[in-house]
Each structure stands twice: as C-alpha cells, then as structure tokens.
C-alpha cells in the first residue's frame, strides 16, 4: 500500500467472489466512524487493491472531516451553554444551525461512500464535494474562534438587512448586517457607493452576494483572488458569479460559466441566445505568466497523431464485401436508413427556406432542420461502425467484441472508443483491437487533456485518456477499460477506419447513398503524439 495507507487493515472475506474488493467504514454504537478496512476476496492480489487507493483516500478524507465537524459543533454548543441569552436569530445561534446541517451532509456522504454499487464517476463527485465541505468547515471553525476571542460578536442579529449597507469594512461601521459581517470576515473590500453586501441564507452554503442598491448602475461582482470589483452581464447565474469570485475573468458576450461535472473546474458555455446564433465557443486558459485568459476553444494547441504504423497487417476490405451474403441484409438496411435521412433533411430544408426569417415558424423549422441534419450524421456514423465491425471479423476470425458487448443494448458515446475486441490466437496469445470508426467525411476528433492542450484521436495521450474515462461509463465499457489498462502496450492494435460515402441522385431524382471506398490504418501509440508547433516570435 502507498505511504499513508499502510495502516489500513486488509481482511479476507469468504463471502466476496474472486478478486472482489470492498472498502468499508467501521462505526461505534453512536454511528461515529472509528476506522476503515479493506475486505478482499480469495482471488484478490496487490494490483486489485491498488485500483482502490483513491477510494480509500477519499474515505480517509471524509473520516477526518466528520471528526472536525463534530469537534467544532461541540465547541459552539459549549459557547452557547455559557451565553444563554444568545438565542435564536443571533449570529452564534445561526452558525450552530449551519454547522449541524453541514455535519448531517458529511454523514450522508460518508454513508454513500460505503455503497459497493457506487460508480467511479459518483466517487469522483463525492471527492470534489469534500473539497467544498473543507472550505465551509474552515469558515465555521474561524467563526467559532472569533466568538471565543470576541464574545460580543455572537449576539449580533443574524437577520439580513434589505437596506443598502456600504460600510463593510470594520472601521467606522455602524450596521453589522449579516451580509456586511460575512464580507468583513472573508476580508472582502468595502462595498462601493450604490452597492451593498447581502447574505443569501436560502442557499446551501449561505452565499455572500454583492448587490446594486439602485438599478441605475451596472451589475458588479467581486473577484476575491485579485481583490477587485468587475462589471458582469445582468442576470448572471450564481455559478458565473462564483467563478469570478475565484479569479476567473468575466465571461464574454453570449457566454456563462458552469462547473465541469468531471473535474469540478469552471468552464465557459454558450447561453441559449449564443447557441442559436452559433457564436464561437470560447474557453478559459492559463497564460505563460500564470494569469487566466479567454480565447476561442479551438485555438488550444493540438497534439497530433504520428504517422500510421507499417509493421503490421491490418487486413483489406472492399465495399463489395459488405454486399456479400453474410452482411448484405444489415448493410442494405443501414444504406436505406441514410437515404431516408437524406430525404427528410432535404424536405426540412425546403420548408425552412419558405418561412419568413425572424418569425416563430422560422425558429421552429430551424430546430426541425437541425434535427434532420443530425440524423444524417448518425446514419453515416452507423454505416462507419458497421463497416469497421465487419472488417475486424473478416480479418481476425473469432474476435470477441468486448465493447459494445455482443447483443447488449449499448452504443458508442462521447468519451469512449467506438469498438473494442479481444482476439486470442491458436497459441493462446491475446491481443486487443481498438477502433475509431468514421463514416463519410467525419474527421478525427480531439479531447482536452487537462493541461492546456487538445489531443487528437490516434495519439498515445488520447488513448490513455479514453481508457481511463471508460471506467466511469460502466457496463461493458468498464470491462473493456480494465482489459486495456492491464494489456501490454505491444498487444494493442489501435485502428482508424473510414468508409467513403457520397450522396447522388437516383433514377427519379431522389437522394441516394453510395459507398465508394473503405480504408483501415493502425495508429502509432508507442510514444507520445507530435507536440504543437510553437507560434512564431
């Protein structure tokens, strides 16, 4: 076990099958966490336990957080016992209520971690939430310390003031409204003229807000990192204001901030109006000097794939092979589906052209046309996946499709490989064939690597990101990820397949699909991708 986890007990549990691992909390009679233990099946080895290290660390974090929350609750209960006149409505009383709520939330999250059916994505969410609870608890600990050092502060009324309070600095302040009090505790700047601090106690945790005192001035937010006030669009979302408070630049026009559910970071997204106008999607990035800037999303440097491998035979399939007896029925059905989608897209286009721009009817038909256009893309993708599947089965007879599993009602989605196969030869040697299947003119995609770059499909970096991401998808994707994570690099064949499609006119002038070619190449993931070319000085 890694340093810091070596004292964690590991217990053999005969009720667990094979290499199954379960990480459990142990509790006393009052429900308090007393420790963590790892229960393992008879077939479990060190590498299986290593896969659960992050779970153990998350549980340890919640265990420590639970103890701290109980300790600070005990401290404020002691303070209130010694100051009985600090009753309901005072700052001390309301602080205790918030600590009690936080304690309950932490206990609930602790119990959730004990659930063996929890997915990797849900565990990651609980870890990100823990960081938020750490911040809340630290603020409550500081508040309780202030009560001990300055008892009179506990008697301050906790009712919010609806009047403008521009005196948030301690010097000269005459009105300790809860908003001003909270801002002073957080060491925020004094409110500007025509603005005031307000505490929204309906949010959880309570949110310190910076508000206009009259509508004649612009909306503003507080950047606590750079200690400055900045203009923001009217009706900005709470998440956008949170991002600005944490030092993010104000969003550009037609954009807002949201939290990435996977990383917990703030990301820029387009507003509904921006999406309808198809404005360029922007992103936040960190400059070489360490500051945050905003740029078009696709301006991020791209790490590209290396030349295709030439040392292996990836087989050969011609379009005519798809029309053989073995594949004909499925192939023709998919071609017919794409033909139908083409005709529906053309009909939707004609209806849109006839509508008056700017009318509700034009807006409705625009949406209808977008759906029809997307259906053509889906039909092209399905043809590309079918062609790749047929090629793998022709080239490696007996290949087992691991993902999407044979017969399962699963489809490829964002953040996965299109197809994954397990191939075992007559000597018992196992290899894995991974496919990025493209239909029509679909290009290689890319993914953000979390380090300021995009990585292209077919690179070592992209491959490793997807292998890790498929754990969170569940189902057969989880099994495929486990196989690929443990496979020797030389036993993975990573393919790029492309079926060539053209749209032509049939005998009656209708739109029809023609399959004119099929190509397969093997990506080189034996070393990192080609780094982006630095811009000229």
C-alpha positions in Angstrom: 0.0 0.0 0.0 1.2 3.6 -0.6 2.6 5.7 2.3 -0.2 6.9 4.5 -2.4 3.9 3.7 -0.2 1.1 5.1 -2.0 1.0 8.5 -5.3 0.3 6.8 -6.4 -3.3 7.7 -6.9 -5.8 4.9 -9.3 -8.6 5.8 -10.1 -11.7 3.8 -13.8 -12.1 3.3 -15.0 -15.5 2.0 -18.4 -14.0 1.0 -16.7 -12.0 -1.7 -16.1 -13.7 -5.1 -12.8 -13.9 -6.8 -10.8 -10.7 -6.9 -13.7 -8.6 -5.5 -12.6 -5.7 -3.3 -14.9 -3.8 -0.8 -13.8 -0.7 1.2 -15.8 -0.3 4.4 -16.1 2.1 7.3 -16.3 0.7 10.8 -18.6 2.5 13.3 -19.2 2.6 17.0 -22.7 2.3 18.6 -23.3 6.1 18.1 -22.6 5.9 14.4 -19.3 7.6 14.7 -16.6 6.4 12.2 -13.9 4.5 14.0 -11.8 3.3 11.1 -11.6 2.0 7.6 -10.9 -1.6 6.4 -10.4 -3.3 3.1 -12.3 -6.6 2.6 -11.0 -8.8 -0.2 -12.0 -12.0 -1.9 -9.7 -15.0 -2.1 -8.5 -14.2 -5.6 -7.6 -10.6 -4.8 -4.0 -9.5 -5.5 -2.0 -6.4 -4.8 -2.8 -4.9 -8.2 -6.6 -5.2 -7.4 -6.2 -3.4 -4.1 -4.1 -0.7 -5.8 -7.1 0.1 -8.0 -9.0 1.2 -4.8 -6.3 3.5 -3.4 -8.2 6.7 -4.4 -11.4 5.3 -2.8 -9.5 4.7 0.5 -8.0 8.2 0.4 -11.5 9.7 -0.2 -12.9 7.8 2.8 -10.0 8.9 5.0 -10.7 12.5 4.0 -14.4 12.2 5.0 -13.4 10.4 8.2 -11.2 13.4 9.2 -13.9 15.9 8.0 -16.5 14.1 10.2 -14.3 14.4 13.3 -13.6 18.1 12.7 -17.3 18.8 12.2 -18.2 17.1 15.4 -15.4 19.0 17.3 -16.5 22.4 16.1 -20.1 21.6 16.8 -19.1 20.7 20.4 -17.2 24.0 20.7 -20.1 26.2 19.7 -22.6 24.2 21.9 -20.3 24.9 24.8 -20.2 28.6 23.9 -24.0 28.8 23.7 -24.3 27.0 27.1 -22.2 29.7 28.6 -24.1 32.5 26.8 -27.8 31.6 27.2 -29.0 35.0 26.0 -27.5 34.4 22.5 -30.7 32.8 21.4 -32.5 32.2 18.0 -31.8 34.9 15.5 -28.2 35.7 16.7 -25.1 35.0 14.7 -23.9 32.4 17.2 -27.2 30.5 17.1 -27.4 30.6 13.2 -23.8 29.5 13.0 -24.6 26.4 15.1 -27.6 25.6 12.8 -25.3 25.8 9.7 -22.7 23.5 11.3 -25.4 21.0 12.3 -26.6 21.0 8.6 -23.1 20.5 7.4 -22.5 17.7 9.8 -25.6 15.9 8.6 -24.5 16.3 5.0 -21.0 14.9 5.7 -22.5 11.9 7.5 -24.8 11.3 4.5 -21.9 11.5 2.0 -19.9 9.1 4.3 -22.7 6.5 4.2 -22.9 6.9 0.4 -19.2 6.0 0.0 -19.9 2.7 1.8 -22.2 1.7 -1.1 -20.4 -1.0 -3.2 -22.6 -0.2 -6.3 -21.2 3.4 -6.4 -19.7 4.2 -9.8 -16.3 5.8 -10.4 -18.0 9.0 -11.6 -20.1 9.2 -8.4 -17.0 8.6 -6.2 -15.2 11.4 -8.1 -18.2 13.7 -7.4 -18.0 12.9 -3.7 -14.3 13.7 -3.7 -14.9 17.1 -5.3 -17.8 17.8 -2.8 -15.4 17.0 0.0 -13.2 19.9 -1.0 -16.2 22.2 -0.8 -17.1 21.0 2.6 -13.5 21.5 3.7 -13.9 25.2 2.8 -17.2 25.5 4.5 -15.9 23.9 7.7 -12.8 26.1 7.8 -15.1 29.2 7.7 -17.2 27.8 10.6 -14.1 27.0 12.6 -12.9 30.6 12.1 -16.3 31.9 13.1 -16.3 29.9 16.3 -12.8 31.0 17.1 -13.9 34.6 16.7 -16.7 34.0 19.2 -14.2 32.8 21.8 -12.0 35.8 21.1 -14.7 38.4 20.9 -17.9 37.1 22.7 -20.0 40.2 21.8 -19.9 39.2 18.1 -22.1 36.2 18.9 -25.0 38.4 19.9 -25.1 40.2 16.5 -28.5 39.8 14.8 -28.4 37.3 12.0 -31.4 38.9 10.1 -30.4 40.1 6.7 -30.7 43.9 6.0 -32.6 44.8 2.9 -31.3 48.4 3.1 -28.1 49.3 1.2 -25.1 48.9 3.5 -22.0 50.3 2.0 -19.9 50.1 5.2 -18.5 46.6 5.0 -15.1 47.5 6.5 -14.8 47.2 10.2 -13.6 50.8 10.8 -16.5 53.2 11.1 -19.1 50.5 10.6 -22.3 51.2 12.4 -24.6 48.4 11.0 -23.4 44.8 11.3 -26.0 43.3 9.0 -25.2 39.7 8.3 -24.0 40.5 4.7 -21.6 43.1 5.8 -20.4 40.9 8.7 -19.8 38.0 6.4 -17.9 40.1 3.9 -15.7 41.6 6.7 -14.9 38.1 8.0 -13.9 37.0 4.5 -11.6 40.1 4.2 -13.5 41.4 1.2 -13.2 45.0 0.1 -15.5 47.7 1.4 -18.6 47.9 -0.8 -18.6 50.7 -3.4 -21.1 53.6 -3.4 -24.5 52.4 -4.6 -23.7 48.8 -3.8 -24.0 46.6 -0.7 -23.2 43.1 0.6 -26.1 40.7 1.2 -26.1 37.1 2.6 -28.5 34.7 0.9 -29.3 32.3 3.7 -31.6 30.2 1.4 -28.6 28.8 -0.5 -26.5 26.0 0.9 -24.0 27.0 2.0 -25.1 30.6 2.6 -23.9 32.8 -0.3 -22.4 36.3 0.2 -23.8 38.4 -2.6 -22.7 41.8 -4.0 -25.8 43.8 -5.0 -26.8 47.1 -6.6 -28.6 49.5 -4.3 -30.4 51.0 -7.4 -30.9 50.0 -11.0 -29.1 53.0 -12.5 -25.7 51.4 -12.0 -24.3 48.3 -13.7 -24.3 44.8 -12.2 -21.0 44.0 -10.5 -19.3 41.0 -8.9 -16.3 40.7 -6.5 -13.1 38.9 -7.6 -11.7 37.7 -4.2 -8.4 36.4 -5.8 -7.4 39.7 -7.4 -9.4 41.8 -4.8 -11.3 43.9 -7.3 -14.9 44.6 -8.4 -15.7 43.8 -12.1 -18.7 44.5 -14.3 -20.9 41.5 -15.2 -23.9 40.9 -17.5 -27.3 41.5 -15.9 -29.0 38.3 -14.7 -25.6 36.4 -14.5 -26.0 32.9 -13.0 -24.8 32.2 -9.4 -22.2 29.9 -10.9 -20.8 32.7 -13.1 -20.6 34.9 -10.0 -18.8 32.1 -8.1 -16.3 31.7 -11.0 -15.5 35.5 -10.9 -15.1 35.4 -7.2 -12.5 32.7 -7.6 -10.5 34.8 -10.0 -11.9 33.8 -13.4 -12.3 36.7 -15.9 -15.9 37.9 -16.7 -17.5 35.8 -19.4 -17.5 37.2 -23.0 -20.8 38.1 -24.7 -23.3 35.1 -25.1 -21.4 33.0 -22.6 -21.7 31.9 -19.0 -19.8 29.7 -16.5 -20.7 26.2 -15.4 -18.9 23.6 -13.3 -17.5 20.6 -15.2 -19.0 17.6 -13.5 -15.9 15.5 -14.1 -13.2 17.9 -13.0 -15.1 20.4 -10.8 -13.4 23.2 -12.7 -15.3 26.2 -14.1 -15.8 26.1 -17.9 -17.4 28.5 -20.4 -20.6 27.6 -22.1 -22.7 29.4 -24.6 -26.0 30.9 -23.5 -29.2 29.8 -25.3 -29.0 33.0 -27.4 -25.4 32.4 -28.2 -26.1 28.8 -29.2 -28.9 29.9 -31.5 -26.6 32.5 -33.2 -23.8 29.9 -33.4 -21.3 32.2 -31.8 -17.7 30.9 -31.5 -17.3 28.9 -28.3 -14.7 30.4 -26.0 -12.6 28.9 -23.2 -10.5 29.9 -20.3 -6.8 29.1 -20.3 -3.8 29.8 -18.2 -1.1 32.0 -19.9 2.6 31.5 -19.6 2.7 34.2 -16.8 0.1 32.2 -14.8 -2.9 34.5 -15.3 -6.2 33.4 -16.8 -7.2 34.5 -20.3 -10.0 33.8 -22.7 -9.6 32.5 -26.3 -11.6 30.6 -28.9 -11.9 27.0 -27.8 -10.3 25.6 -31.0 -7.3 27.9 -30.5 -6.0 25.5 -27.9 -2.7 23.8 -29.1 -3.3 20.4 -30.7 -1.1 17.4 -30.1 -1.4 15.4 -33.3 -1.1 11.7 -34.2 2.1 10.1 -35.5 2.3 8.5 -39.0 0.4 5.2 -39.3 2.2 2.0 -38.5 3.6 0.0 -41.3 4.8 -3.0 -39.3 1.5 -4.9 -39.0 -1.1 -6.3 -41.5 -4.4 -4.7 -40.7 -6.3 -6.6 -43.5 -8.2 -5.4 -46.5 -11.9 -5.0 -47.1 -13.6 -3.7 -50.2 -17.1 -2.1 -50.4 -18.3 -5.1 -52.4 -17.6 -7.3 -49.4 -20.3 -5.6 -47.4 -22.8 -6.8 -50.0 -21.9 -10.4 -49.6 -24.4 -12.9 -48.2 -23.1 -12.6 -44.7 -23.5 -8.8 -44.4 -26.0 -7.9 -47.1 -29.2 -7.5 -45.1 -27.7 -5.3 -42.4 -25.7 -3.3 -44.9 -28.6 -2.5 -47.2 -30.8 -1.6 -44.2 -28.3 0.9 -43.0 -27.9 2.4 -46.5 -31.7 2.7 -46.7 -31.8 4.5 -43.3 -29.3 7.0 -44.5 -31.2 7.5 -47.8 -34.4 8.2 -45.8 -32.5 10.7 -43.5 -31.2 12.5 -46.6 -34.7 12.9 -48.0 -36.0 14.2 -44.7 -33.2 16.7 -44.4 -33.9 18.0 -47.9 -37.6 18.3 -47.1 -36.9 20.2 -43.9 -34.5 22.5 -45.8 -37.2 23.3 -48.3 -39.7 24.1 -45.6 -37.2 26.3 -43.8 -36.4 28.3 -47.0 -40.1 29.1 -47.4 -40.5 30.5 -43.9 -40.1 34.2 -43.1 -36.9 34.9 -41.1 -37.4 36.1 -37.6 -40.8 34.5 -37.1 -41.7 31.8 -34.6 -42.4 29.5 -37.5 -38.9 30.1 -38.9 -37.4 29.3 -35.4 -39.4 26.1 -35.2 -38.3 25.0 -38.6 -34.7 25.8 -37.9 -34.8 23.4 -35.0 -36.5 20.8 -37.2 -33.9 21.2 -39.8 -31.1 20.8 -37.3 -32.6 17.5 -36.1 -32.9 16.2 -39.6 -29.3 17.2 -40.4 -28.1 15.4 -37.2 -30.0 12.3 -38.3 -27.9 12.1 -41.5 -24.7 12.3 -39.4 -26.0 9.5 -37.1 -26.8 7.3 -40.2 -23.3 7.9 -41.6 -21.8 7.0 -38.2 -23.8 3.8 -38.1 -22.5 2.8 -41.5 -19.0 3.5 -40.4 -19.3 1.4 -37.3 -20.9 -1.5 -39.3 -18.1 -1.4 -41.8 -15.4 -1.5 -39.1 -17.1 -4.3 -37.3 -17.3 -6.4 -40.5 -13.7 -5.7 -41.3 -12.4 -6.8 -37.8 -14.5 -10.1 -38.0 -13.1 -10.8 -41.5 -9.5 -10.0 -40.6 -9.5 -11.7 -37.1 -12.0 -14.6 -37.2 -13.3 -15.4 -33.8 -12.7 -11.9 -32.4 -14.9 -11.2 -29.3 -16.4 -7.8 -29.3 -15.9 -6.5 -25.7 -17.4 -3.1 -26.2 -20.2 -2.5 -27.0 -20.8 -6.1 -25.7 -22.2 -8.7 -28.1 -26.0 -8.4 -28.0 -26.0 -5.6 -25.4 -28.2 -2.5 -25.9 -25.2 -0.2 -25.8 -24.0 2.3 -28.3 -20.8 4.3 -28.5 -20.8 7.7 -27.0 -18.6 10.7 -26.3 -15.5 9.8 -24.3 -15.2 6.2 -25.4 -13.7 4.1 -28.2 -16.2 3.1 -31.0 -15.3 -0.6 -30.8 -13.0 -2.9 -28.7 -12.3 -6.5 -29.4 -10.4 -9.4 -27.7 -8.6 -11.6 -30.1 -7.0 -14.9 -29.0 -4.9 -16.9 -31.5 -4.4 -20.7 -31.6 -1.4 -20.5 -29.3 -3.5 -18.8 -26.6 -1.9 -15.3 -27.1 -4.3 -12.5 -26.5 -4.4 -9.1 -28.3 -6.9 -6.3 -28.3 -8.2 -4.4 -31.3 -9.5 -0.9 -30.7 -11.3 1.0 -33.4 -12.1 4.6 -34.2 -14.7 4.1 -36.9 -15.6 7.1 -39.2 -18.3 7.4 -41.7 -18.4 9.8 -44.7 -16.2 12.9 -44.2 -16.1 12.7 -40.4 -12.5 13.8 -39.3 -10.5 12.7 -36.3 -11.7 14.3 -33.2 -9.8 15.6 -30.2 -10.1 15.9 -26.4 -8.9 18.3 -23.8 -6.1 16.8 -21.8 -6.4 18.9 -18.6 -3.0 20.5 -19.2 -3.9 23.3 -21.7 -3.8 21.2 -24.8 -6.1 19.2 -27.1 -5.0 15.7 -28.0 -6.1 14.2 -31.3 -7.6 10.8 -31.7 -4.9 8.3 -32.5 -2.3 9.7 -30.1 -0.9 7.9 -27.1 -2.3 10.7 -24.9 -5.8 10.4 -26.3 -5.8 6.6 -26.0 -4.8 6.8 -22.3 -7.5 9.5 -21.6 -10.2 7.3 -23.1 -9.1 4.1 -21.4 -9.4 6.0 -18.0 -12.6 7.7 -18.9 -14.4 4.5 -19.9 -14.3 3.3 -16.2 -16.9 6.0 -15.4 -19.3 4.8 -18.2 -20.0 1.4 -16.6 -21.3 -1.7 -18.3 -19.1 -3.4 -20.8 -17.1 -0.1 -21.1 -15.8 -0.7 -17.6 -14.7 -4.3 -18.6 -13.0 -3.1 -21.7 -11.1 -0.4 -19.8 -9.9 -2.9 -17.3 -8.6 -5.2 -20.1 -6.8 -2.3 -21.9 -5.3 -0.9 -18.7 -3.6 -4.2 -17.9 -2.7 -5.2 -21.5 1.0 -4.9 -22.5 1.3 -2.0 -25.0 2.5 -4.3 -27.8 -0.7 -6.3 -27.6 -3.0 -3.4 -28.5 -3.8 -2.6 -32.2 -5.4 0.8 -32.4 -7.2 1.2 -35.8 -8.6 4.1 -37.7 -11.3 3.0 -40.2 -13.1 5.2 -42.7 -16.0 4.3 -45.0 -16.3 6.7 -48.0 -19.8 7.9 -48.7 -21.2 10.1 -51.4 -24.7 11.4 -52.0 -26.0 11.2 -55.5 -29.4 11.3 -57.3 -31.3 8.2 -58.1 -33.3 7.4 -61.3 -36.2 9.5 -60.1 -34.1 12.4 -58.8 -34.2 11.2 -55.2 -31.1 11.4 -53.0 -29.3 8.1 -52.5 -26.1 6.9 -50.7 -23.2 5.3 -52.5 -20.4 3.5 -50.6 -17.3 4.1 -52.7 -14.4 3.0 -50.5 -13.2 1.7 -47.2 -9.8 2.3 -45.6 -8.1 1.0 -42.5 -4.8 2.1 -40.8 -3.1 1.5 -37.5 -2.3 4.4 -35.2 1.2 4.5 -33.6 0.7 4.9 -29.8 4.2 3.5 -28.9 5.3 7.1 -28.0 3.7 10.5 -27.3 2.0 12.4 -30.1 3.6 15.2 -32.1 3.6 18.4 -30.0 2.1 21.6 -31.4 4.3 23.9 -33.3 5.0 27.0 -31.2 3.8 30.3 -32.7 6.4 32.4 -34.4 8.1 35.0 -32.1 
